[in-house]
Amino acid sequence: MENATKQAEQELINQYVRTRDIAMRDQIIEQFIPLVHFTLGRLGISRSLGEDYEDFASEGVLGLLEATERYETSFGTQFSTYATIKIRGKLLDYMRARDWLSRSARQRVRTIQKMTNEFWRTHQRAPSTEEIVQHTELNLEQVEQAMFDSTRMIVSLDAASAGSEDESLSLHDVIADEDQSIPDEHMDGQASRQMLVEALDDLPERDQMILSMYYFDELTLKEIGAVLDISESRVSQVHASIMMNLKAQMLAATELEPLAQANSGDGR
């Protein structure tokens, strides 16, 4: 039944691509509205925001409309996949434009990321919450709030890999397609790709589970919280911590790579 529904939806899309019939376009928008709310949930944006949620939903619909207008069957991908990318992109642009965080909140997030980067260089491991408090001028409550706030700075697998000059290389892309070819001018990206794979393998089992549920099973933060029996806000904090440490570990590995190559050369 589900396959039949998907086939009918795709056929509707194909017909619209051929005819550009306005009534057909409106039907597509109506059928795929749930995809907007699903994408909002994946970004941790819930209906508890009230009017703000409706503003986000409106932006998501604009992304869906753009996807409908621009989609071509020659893209070789399902419309739902293409639409999700467009909706998510529109929502992230809106979040950046609104700049929810105050300057002080943003500075606290950067302070923790900087401390985490330096800690990785020195200790080659992730700092504990207590160590973050010890090495910054923040108290425990400020650290926990900053970890939550960092999710609103789009600290996610979709942010550019730390230490990579190629901003088009995202951590999600690295995980999603390890076999993707990389142009010669971006060969440094291949090293970043391998570093990330190794860093993911070193994560604790719970952290790997959270990333798997979020990026591959495509569960929302609320759904992940239900699976792990913890609050949605706690999942958000843990996810932010994972991403901060992955970025720091990648940066430390990138900085150590030239030294390792030099030592290898001396050994020959």
VEXDREN-2710 file (C-alpha; in Angstrom, 1 decimal):
% VEXDREN-2710
k/r/px/py/pz
1/MET/0.0/0.0/0.0
2/GLU/2.8/2.4/0.9
3/ASN/4.7/1.7/-2.3
4/ALA/1.5/2.3/-4.3
5/THR/1.1/5.7/-2.5
6/LYS/4.6/6.7/-3.3
7/GLN/4.2/5.6/-6.9
8/ALA/1.0/7.7/-7.2
9/GLU/2.8/10.7/-5.7
10/GLN/5.7/10.4/-8.0
11/GLU/3.4/10.1/-11.0
12/LEU/1.7/13.2/-9.9
13/ILE/5.1/15.0/-9.8
14/ASN/6.0/13.6/-13.2
15/GLN/2.7/14.9/-14.7
16/TYR/3.3/18.4/-13.2
17/VAL/6.8/18.5/-14.7
18/ARG/5.3/17.8/-18.1
19/THR/2.3/20.1/-17.9
20/ARG/3.1/22.8/-15.2
21/ASP/-0.6/22.8/-14.3
22/ILE/-1.1/25.2/-11.3
23/ALA/-3.9/23.1/-9.8
24/MET/-1.7/20.0/-10.0
25/ARG/1.1/22.0/-8.3
26/ASP/-1.2/23.0/-5.4
27/GLN/-2.2/19.3/-5.0
28/ILE/1.5/18.4/-4.7
29/ILE/2.0/21.1/-2.0
30/GLU/-1.0/19.9/0.0
31/GLN/0.1/16.2/-0.2
32/PHE/3.7/17.0/0.9
33/ILE/2.9/19.4/3.8
34/PRO/3.6/16.6/6.3
35/LEU/7.2/16.6/5.0
36/VAL/7.6/20.2/6.2
37/HIS/6.5/19.3/9.7
38/PHE/8.7/16.2/9.6
39/THR/11.8/18.3/8.7
40/LEU/11.0/20.8/11.4
41/GLY/10.9/18.0/13.9
42/ARG/14.3/16.8/12.6
43/LEU/15.7/20.2/13.4
44/GLY/14.3/20.1/16.9
45/ILE/11.7/22.7/16.2
46/SER/8.5/21.8/18.0
47/ARG/4.9/23.1/18.1
48/SER/5.6/24.3/21.7
49/LEU/7.2/27.4/20.0
50/GLY/3.6/28.6/19.2
51/GLU/3.6/31.4/16.6
52/ASP/7.3/30.9/16.0
53/TYR/6.6/27.4/14.9
54/GLU/4.0/28.7/12.4
55/ASP/6.6/31.1/11.0
56/PHE/9.0/28.2/10.5
57/ALA/6.3/26.1/8.9
58/SER/5.6/29.0/6.5
59/GLU/9.3/29.1/5.5
60/GLY/9.2/25.3/5.1
61/VAL/6.3/25.6/2.7
62/LEU/8.2/28.1/0.7
63/GLY/11.0/25.6/0.4
64/LEU/8.5/23.0/-0.7
65/LEU/7.1/25.3/-3.3
66/GLU/10.6/26.0/-4.6
67/ALA/11.3/22.3/-4.8
68/THR/8.0/21.8/-6.7
69/GLU/8.9/24.5/-9.2
70/ARG/12.5/23.4/-9.8
71/TYR/12.3/19.6/-9.7
72/GLU/13.0/17.8/-12.9
73/THR/12.8/14.0/-13.5
74/SER/16.2/14.2/-15.0
75/PHE/17.6/14.8/-11.5
76/GLY/17.5/11.0/-11.0
77/THR/16.2/11.3/-7.4
78/GLN/12.8/11.0/-5.8
79/PHE/10.9/14.3/-5.3
80/SER/10.6/13.7/-1.6
81/THR/14.4/13.6/-1.3
82/TYR/14.9/16.7/-3.3
83/ALA/12.1/18.5/-1.5
84/THR/13.6/17.7/1.9
85/ILE/16.9/19.3/0.9
86/LYS/15.1/22.4/-0.3
87/ILE/12.9/22.6/2.8
88/ARG/15.8/22.1/5.2
89/GLY/17.9/24.7/3.4
90/LYS/15.1/27.3/3.6
91/LEU/14.7/26.6/7.3
92/LEU/18.4/26.9/8.1
93/ASP/18.6/30.2/6.1
94/TYR/15.7/31.5/8.2
95/MET/17.3/30.4/11.4
96/ARG/20.5/32.2/10.5
97/ALA/18.7/35.3/9.5
98/ARG/16.7/35.5/12.7
99/ASP/19.9/35.0/14.8
100/TRP/18.1/33.8/17.9
101/LEU/21.1/33.9/20.2
102/SER/22.3/36.9/22.1
103/ARG/25.9/38.0/21.6
104/SER/26.8/36.7/25.1
105/ALA/25.2/33.3/24.5
106/ARG/27.0/33.0/21.2
107/GLN/30.3/33.9/22.9
108/ARG/29.8/31.2/25.5
109/VAL/29.3/28.6/22.8
110/ARG/32.5/29.7/21.0
111/THR/34.4/29.7/24.3
112/ILE/33.4/26.1/24.9
113/GLN/34.3/25.0/21.3
114/LYS/37.7/26.8/21.6
115/MET/38.4/25.1/25.0
116/THR/37.3/21.7/23.5
117/ASN/39.7/22.2/20.5
118/GLU/42.6/23.0/22.8
119/PHE/41.8/20.1/25.2
120/TRP/41.8/17.7/22.3
121/ARG/45.2/19.0/21.2
122/THR/46.7/18.4/24.6
123/HIS/44.8/15.3/25.9
124/GLN/43.5/13.6/22.7
125/ARG/40.1/13.0/24.3
126/ALA/36.9/14.8/25.0
127/PRO/36.7/17.0/28.1
128/SER/34.1/16.3/30.7
129/THR/31.5/18.9/31.8
130/GLU/33.5/19.4/35.0
131/GLU/36.7/20.0/33.0
132/ILE/34.9/22.5/30.8
133/VAL/33.8/24.4/33.9
134/GLN/37.4/24.2/35.3
135/HIS/39.0/25.5/32.2
136/THR/36.6/28.3/31.4
137/GLU/35.0/31.1/33.5
138/LEU/31.6/29.5/33.1
139/ASN/29.6/27.7/35.8
140/LEU/27.8/24.4/35.4
141/GLU/24.5/26.0/34.5
142/GLN/26.1/28.2/31.9
143/VAL/27.9/25.3/30.3
144/GLU/24.7/23.2/30.1
145/GLN/22.8/26.1/28.6
146/ALA/25.6/26.8/26.1
147/MET/25.5/23.2/25.0
148/PHE/21.8/23.6/24.3
149/ASP/22.3/26.9/22.6
150/SER/24.9/25.5/20.3
151/THR/22.2/23.5/18.6
152/ARG/20.7/26.8/17.5
153/MET/24.0/27.8/15.9
154/ILE/23.5/24.8/13.6
155/VAL/26.2/22.7/15.2
156/SER/25.4/19.6/13.3
157/LEU/26.7/17.1/10.7
158/ASP/25.7/19.6/8.1
159/ALA/28.2/22.1/9.2
160/ALA/31.6/22.2/7.4
161/SER/34.2/19.8/8.7
162/ALA/36.5/21.4/11.1
163/GLY/39.9/22.1/9.7
164/SER/38.7/21.8/6.1
165/GLU/39.1/24.7/3.7
166/ASP/36.5/23.2/1.5
167/GLU/33.2/24.4/3.0
168/SER/31.2/22.3/0.6
169/LEU/32.5/19.2/2.4
170/SER/30.0/18.4/5.2
171/LEU/30.3/15.8/7.9
172/HIS/27.0/14.3/6.8
173/ASP/28.3/14.0/3.2
174/VAL/31.4/12.2/4.6
175/ILE/29.3/9.7/6.5
176/ALA/26.6/9.2/3.9
177/ASP/28.9/8.4/1.0
178/GLU/32.4/7.2/1.8
179/ASP/32.9/6.1/-1.8
180/GLN/32.1/9.5/-3.4
181/SER/34.9/10.6/-5.7
182/ILE/36.7/13.9/-4.9
183/PRO/38.4/16.2/-7.4
184/ASP/42.1/16.4/-7.3
185/GLU/42.1/19.9/-6.1
186/HIS/40.2/18.8/-3.0
187/MET/42.3/15.7/-2.1
188/ASP/42.6/17.1/1.5
189/GLY/39.0/16.3/1.8
190/GLN/39.8/12.6/1.4
191/ALA/42.0/12.8/4.5
192/SER/39.3/14.6/6.4
193/ARG/36.8/11.9/5.3
194/GLN/39.0/9.1/6.7
195/MET/39.7/11.0/9.9
196/LEU/36.0/11.4/10.5
197/VAL/35.2/7.7/9.9
198/GLU/37.9/6.8/12.5
199/ALA/36.6/9.4/14.9
200/LEU/33.1/8.0/14.6
201/ASP/34.3/4.5/15.3
202/ASP/35.9/5.7/18.5
203/LEU/32.7/7.2/19.9
204/PRO/31.0/5.6/22.9
205/GLU/28.1/3.3/21.9
206/ARG/25.4/5.7/23.1
207/ASP/26.8/8.5/21.0
208/GLN/27.0/6.3/18.0
209/MET/23.4/5.3/18.6
210/ILE/22.2/8.9/18.8
211/LEU/23.9/9.8/15.6
212/SER/22.6/6.7/13.9
213/MET/19.0/7.4/15.0
214/TYR/19.2/11.0/14.0
215/TYR/21.0/10.9/10.7
216/PHE/20.1/7.4/9.4
217/ASP/16.9/6.4/11.0
218/GLU/15.8/10.0/10.7
219/LEU/14.2/10.2/14.2
220/THR/13.5/13.6/15.7
221/LEU/15.2/14.6/18.9
222/LYS/11.9/14.0/20.8
223/GLU/11.7/10.5/19.4
224/ILE/15.3/9.7/20.3
225/GLY/14.6/10.9/23.8
226/ALA/11.7/8.5/24.1
227/VAL/14.0/5.6/22.9
228/LEU/16.7/6.5/25.4
229/ASP/14.3/7.6/28.2
230/ILE/15.7/11.1/28.5
231/SER/14.3/14.5/27.7
232/GLU/14.4/16.1/24.3
233/SER/16.5/19.0/25.7
234/ARG/19.0/16.5/27.0
235/VAL/19.3/14.7/23.6
236/SER/19.9/18.2/22.1
237/GLN/22.7/18.8/24.6
238/VAL/24.3/15.4/24.1
239/HIS/24.1/15.8/20.3
240/ALA/25.8/19.3/20.6
241/SER/28.6/17.8/22.8
242/ILE/29.2/15.0/20.3
243/MET/29.4/17.5/17.4
244/MET/31.8/19.8/19.3
245/ASN/34.1/17.0/20.1
246/LEU/34.0/15.6/16.6
247/LYS/35.0/19.0/15.3
248/ALA/37.8/19.3/17.8
249/GLN/39.1/15.8/17.2
250/MET/39.0/16.5/13.4
251/LEU/40.9/19.7/13.9
252/ALA/43.5/18.1/16.1
253/ALA/44.0/15.3/13.7
254/THR/44.4/17.7/10.8
255/GLU/47.1/19.7/12.6
256/LEU/48.9/16.5/13.6
257/GLU/48.9/15.0/10.1
258/PRO/51.7/17.1/8.6
259/LEU/53.9/16.2/11.6
260/ALA/53.2/12.5/11.3
261/GLN/54.1/12.7/7.6
262/ALA/57.3/14.5/8.4
263/ASN/58.3/11.9/11.0
264/SER/57.5/9.2/8.5
265/GLY/59.8/10.8/5.9
266/ASP/62.6/11.1/8.4
267/GLY/62.2/7.4/9.2
268/ARG/62.9/6.5/5.6
END
